[in-house]
Amino acid sequence: MPYTYDAEEFKILLEGELSVTNARGETYDMKPGDILFFGKGEKVNFSSKSKGLAFYVAQR
């Protein structure tokens, strides 16, 4: 799922797994407890081989 952030955001993975690939081609394989920061305008692609649950906080 591609996404472009319109505000700064932190995301913490609570359950499952999540892979995030940024525009530079860097991939982060998240596991529960991992936190990522996304800057305004950042373009990413989310994928997962299973279900996941995440919490996010955004600066609007």
C-alpha positions as CSV (number, residue, x, y, z in Angstrom):
1,M,0.0,0.0,0.0
2,P,1.7,3.2,-1.1
3,Y,1.3,6.3,1.1
4,T,2.6,9.9,1.2
5,Y,2.6,11.6,4.6
6,D,1.0,15.1,4.8
7,A,2.2,15.6,8.4
8,E,5.0,14.2,10.7
9,E,4.0,10.9,12.3
10,F,5.4,8.3,14.7
11,K,4.1,4.7,14.3
12,I,4.6,1.9,16.8
13,L,3.8,-1.7,15.9
14,L,1.7,-3.4,18.6
15,E,1.0,-6.8,17.0
16,G,2.1,-8.8,13.9
17,E,4.6,-7.7,11.4
18,L,4.9,-4.8,8.9
19,S,7.5,-4.0,6.2
20,V,8.0,-0.3,5.3
21,T,10.0,0.7,2.2
22,N,10.9,4.3,1.7
23,A,11.6,6.2,-1.6
24,R,15.3,5.6,-1.2
25,G,14.6,1.8,-1.4
26,E,15.4,1.2,2.3
27,T,13.2,-1.5,3.9
28,Y,12.4,-1.7,7.6
29,D,10.9,-5.0,8.8
30,M,9.0,-4.0,12.0
31,K,8.1,-6.3,14.8
32,P,6.0,-5.5,17.9
33,G,7.5,-2.7,19.9
34,D,9.4,-1.1,16.9
35,I,8.8,2.6,16.3
36,L,9.3,4.5,13.0
37,F,9.2,8.3,12.3
38,F,7.8,9.6,9.0
39,G,8.5,13.1,7.9
40,K,6.0,15.4,6.1
41,G,6.1,14.6,2.4
42,E,7.8,11.2,2.9
43,K,6.6,8.5,0.5
44,V,6.5,4.9,1.7
45,N,5.1,1.5,0.8
46,F,3.6,-0.7,3.4
47,S,3.3,-4.5,3.2
48,S,2.7,-7.4,5.5
49,K,2.6,-11.2,5.2
50,S,0.2,-11.3,8.2
51,K,-2.2,-9.1,10.1
52,G,-0.9,-6.3,12.2
53,L,-1.9,-3.7,14.7
54,A,-0.2,-0.3,14.9
55,F,-0.7,2.9,16.9
56,Y,0.3,6.3,15.5
57,V,0.7,9.9,16.7
58,A,0.7,12.7,14.1
59,Q,1.6,16.4,14.2
60,R,-1.0,18.2,12.2
